[in-house]
Amino acid sequence: MSDRAPAKRPGPILIVLTFALLCLIWGSTWSVIQIGLRGVPPFTGVAVRFAIAAALLLLLIRVRRIRLGQVAHERRLWLVNGVLAFSISYGVVYWAEQWVPSGLTAVLFATYPLFVGILAHFILPQEALTKPEVIGSLIGFAGVGLIFSEDFAALGGRAVAVASVVMLISPLVSALASVLVKRWGAGVHPFSLTAVPMAMTAVMMGLLAWGFERDRPVVWDGVSVSALLYLAVFGSAVTFSLYYWLLSHLPAKRLALIAYIIPVEAVLIGALRDEPLTAKTLLGSALVVGGVALAVHRFATRR
């Protein structure tokens, strides 16, 4: 059977289980990234993570004899994901988590579905914004504003504030990548949308690491290696393949539901690791999560 043969739509149980697995793994990766940064600089960590993940996926592609790059738009999507979804997005996340608590980083990334909704309104004709989505987006971004009204001295000072602002680049470019894949990725194998862009990311981030981090020490101890392997295998190879598989069966904004479940888990894990939290940050986080929930209400109730 050709790898481009139309697939039967999966049942709701399989979709729910896959969705839950993505939430469980991705909700834990924010803390694992920060743990790994203790021994490995950010750009180096991103490069090694995606080099391992790409190698695993490319091996699987070879075993399954999946053909890649058969059409021009597939190759364009490699560039979209390689630059936006992986290189810029994860480069920003790793860089920001040098200062920003992992739970707050996850909350800021939770604006991703809000950006998806706005971009999809203009790029995907079938996913125009509705009134609840507009209101939810306003509430969510009000939560972000409340977070940035915080006295960041309680969270680590000015460096945390600056890194938090830069962190918002990550959900924006990730949202743009997802919407573009949703529009032009029909019929493209999920492994194609992950393996090749991850390999491109490993090269691009490796060059950045060589340029900016070659004088920084790298500690390859058990903690660093375990964190990298977890992020590469489960946090990248497994999850992104499942994500793009789900994206081929669900509307982009419905799949973006994942982004208001993940920060709740990430904040809880961060609290167990004694990360600083303030009442204003918690209230702002609640507004972000609540706004996202309202923004995707139409899809949730329809389902």
Residue pairs with C-beta under 8 A, 6 or more apart in sequence:
3 64
3 65
3 66
3 67
3 189
4 67
4 70
4 187
4 189
7 248
9 249
10 249
15 246
15 249
15 250
18 242
18 245
18 246
19 246
19 255
19 257
19 258
21 239
21 242
22 239
22 242
22 243
22 246
22 258
23 258
23 261
23 262
23 265
24 265
25 234
25 235
25 238
25 239
26 235
26 239
26 258
26 262
27 106
27 261
27 262
27 263
27 264
27 265
27 266
27 269
28 265
28 266
28 269
29 230
29 231
29 235
30 97
30 102
30 103
30 105
30 106
30 262
30 266
30 269
30 270
31 102
31 266
31 269
31 270
31 273
32 227
32 230
32 231
32 235
33 45
33 93
33 94
33 97
33 102
33 227
33 231
34 97
34 102
35 223
35 227
36 45
36 223
36 224
36 227
36 228
36 231
37 45
37 94
37 97
37 98
38 219
38 223
38 224
39 218
39 219
39 220
39 221
39 223
39 224
40 48
40 218
40 219
40 220
40 224
40 227
40 228
41 209
41 213
41 216
41 218
42 91
42 94
42 95
42 97
42 98
42 213
43 91
43 94
43 95
43 205
43 206
43 208
43 209
43 212
43 213
44 205
44 206
44 209
44 213
44 216
44 218
45 94
45 228
45 231
46 87
46 90
46 91
46 94
46 201
46 205
47 201
47 202
47 203
47 205
47 206
47 208
47 209
48 202
48 228
48 232
49 90
49 228
49 231
49 232
49 235
49 236
50 86
50 90
50 198
50 199
50 201
50 202
50 205
50 232
50 236
51 198
51 199
51 202
51 206
51 232
52 228
52 229
52 232
52 233
52 236
52 237
53 194
53 198
53 232
53 233
53 236
53 237
53 240
54 195
54 196
54 198
54 199
54 201
54 202
56 232
56 233
56 237
57 191
57 194
57 195
57 198
57 237
57 241
58 195
58 199
60 191
61 68
61 191
61 192
61 195
64 191
66 189
66 191
66 192
68 74
68 189
68 192
68 195
68 196
69 75
69 78
69 192
69 196
71 188
73 184
73 188
74 188
74 192
76 184
77 180
77 181
77 184
77 185
77 188
77 192
77 193
77 197
78 192
78 193
78 196
78 197
78 200
79 197
79 200
80 177
80 180
80 181
80 197
81 177
81 181
81 193
81 194
81 197
82 196
82 197
82 198
82 200
82 201
82 204
83 200
83 204
84 173
84 174
84 176
84 177
85 173
85 174
85 177
85 178
85 197
86 197
86 198
86 200
86 201
87 200
87 201
87 204
87 205
88 169
88 170
88 173
89 169
89 170
89 171
89 173
89 174
89 177
90 170
90 201
90 205
91 205
91 208
92 166
92 167
92 169
92 170
93 105
93 109
93 167
93 170
95 163
95 166
96 105
96 163
96 164
96 166
96 167
96 170
97 105
98 163
99 156
99 159
99 160
99 162
99 163
100 108
100 155
100 156
100 160
100 163
100 164
100 167
101 155
101 156
101 160
101 270
101 275
101 276
101 277
102 266
102 269
102 270
102 273
102 275
103 263
103 266
103 267
103 268
103 269
103 270
103 271
103 275
103 277
103 285
104 147
104 155
104 164
104 267
104 270
104 275
104 281
104 285
105 167
105 266
106 262
106 263
106 266
106 267
106 270
107 147
107 263
107 266
107 267
107 284
107 285
107 288
107 289
108 144
108 147
108 164
108 167
108 168
108 170
108 171
109 167
109 170
109 171
109 174
109 259
109 262
109 263
110 140
110 171
110 259
110 260
110 262
110 263
110 288
110 289
110 292
111 140
111 141
111 144
111 168
111 171
111 259
111 288
111 292
112 171
112 174
112 175
112 256
112 259
113 175
113 253
113 256
113 257
113 259
113 260
113 292
113 295
113 296
114 136
114 137
114 140
114 141
114 291
114 292
114 295
115 171
115 172
115 174
115 175
115 176
116 175
116 178
116 179
116 252
116 253
116 256
117 127
117 129
117 133
117 137
117 253
117 256
117 295
117 296
118 129
118 137
118 175
119 175
119 176
119 179
120 127
120 129
120 179
120 182
120 252
120 253
121 127
121 128
121 129
123 179
123 180
123 183
124 179
124 182
124 183
124 252
126 251
127 251
127 252
127 253
129 137
130 298
132 294
132 295
132 297
132 298
133 253
133 294
133 295
133 296
133 297
133 298
135 294
135 295
136 290
136 291
136 292
136 293
136 294
136 295
136 296
136 297
137 291
137 295
138 291
139 287
139 290
139 291
139 294
140 287
140 288
140 290
140 291
140 292
140 295
141 291
142 287
142 291
143 283
143 284
143 285
143 286
143 287
143 288
143 289
143 290
143 291
144 168
144 284
144 288
145 284
146 280
146 283
146 284
146 287
147 164
147 280
147 281
147 284
147 285
147 288
148 161
148 164
148 165
149 280
150 278
150 280
150 281
150 284
152 158
152 160
152 161
152 164
154 276
154 278
155 276
155 278
155 281
156 276
171 259
178 247
178 252
178 255
178 256
179 252
181 193
181 244
181 247
182 247
182 251
182 252
185 193
185 244
185 247
185 248
186 248
190 240
190 241
190 242
190 243
190 244
190 245
190 248
191 241
193 240
193 244
194 236
194 237
194 240
194 241
194 244
198 236
198 237
198 240
218 224
243 255
246 255
247 255
251 299
253 295
253 296
253 299
254 296
254 299
254 300
254 303
256 292
256 296
257 292
257 296
257 299
257 300
259 292
260 288
260 289
260 292
260 293
260 296
263 285
263 288
263 289
264 289
267 277
267 285
270 277
271 277
293 300
